[in-house]
């Protein structure tokens, strides 16, 4: 297979650079138009740019807050952001894109600080913190690139050849360089990424674009999970759920190395094995949403964090390897004023050495190696992805949570109640199982599955 950054492609690209710039009259939203001059090798605004442009316009006035565009190409997005009053910084590894963005900002009587560089081995070209960081990612994997390569600079705007994926590389740089301001947000456009929580950021789809050829592009919003809420680790405690029920505001998180009085469902004890994960979160305060929904979200967050096809979710809260339990989730509510405070606790067996349990359990090390501290970072991000509420991020989607759980359950089997197998079933607004004859089941232990 030819390779995209070969010298012959570079030489052909240099020849194309003599062709002169194209004029584009860009209409990203409503009656907004911008004139752009786009030299060869520079990415022009396309549908993916319009997706990002629409979202930036919905965000409204920038009010002088700091905006950063990575891979600015022609400068289209940065120009739109500047027109909404954001204080724009932008960068691109293609020097012609840097020149185009500077020129196009000027052409539209707008301002921005545009520098050469990006996420990569070279130092990042900016040091300050940003309230909004955006990147229309090069998302095409090398295997799909075909045989005819354009040239190194053009391919760099299209192909994701990074070993961890450019989205992951971006999030690592943002964390390492401390680029995100308090309550800042990141917007990325690209294919659906399934491992974003592993980089410690919460994520939620905001917009989606589907093409006739089956391609789907997602605009994902990312943020620091439960920023400002307390996040603590203790070597030992009674029960992390009890501690947070007692005191802890929304988003508070407590993880313990060992629980001396861990609580399981139906009043049972939850015993800490030698290597285990035990953590809890305050996921609602004064909420009218039934805790059953949060329990379902807890199971999904574990699956999203561990990402292994051998893990199965059994409604409402067990995660299994074949028929053995590897994880339990417990949502506990306490009345508080008009609503309920809900604490969500997750216990996971990480390594199954000698233990004196009288049931056969499973442990994560049968499938993959992960330590409790690393898992905690990912789980924290995935819990926030599903349950955190903030008025400047995409809204919570309990329907989506129930749909995903239902899909897992359909793969798991069919419920059997009083000897009758129920071929179809659903999950209601309380997170309870509804059978095809209308029976509501509120506890997973009242039924069997076939
Ligand atoms: C179950 O019975 O399946 C639920 C087990 C939940 C255990 C977790 S461990 C962290 C949190 N603190 C507790 O006391 N229980 C939950």
Boltz pocket constraint, residues with backbone or C-beta under 6 A from the ligand:
constraints:
  - pocket:
      binder: B
      contacts: [[A, 238], [A, 239], [A, 240], [A, 241], [A, 242], [A, 259], [A, 261], [A, 262], [A, 263], [A, 264], [A, 265], [A, 268], [A, 270], [A, 277], [A, 278], [A, 279], [A, 280], [A, 317], [A, 318], [A, 327], [A, 328], [A, 329], [A, 330], [A, 344], [A, 345], [A, 346], [A, 347], [A, 348]]
      max_distance: 6.0
